[in-house]
């Protein structure tokens, strides 16, 4: 799996359980745990990742 924000890649499926997903403009986006934590308020405010 690859983070759509920073490009981090993770091959271990168990390690991606803490990652978040979102649908932006009809497209599924996946964000690693680090990007998710750093941008939590923007995510909760439902801002598209381009505005982070």
Secondary structure, DSSP 8 states (H G I E B T S, - for coil): -B-TTT--B---GGGGGG-EEEEETTEEEEE-HHHHHHTHHHHHTT--GGG-
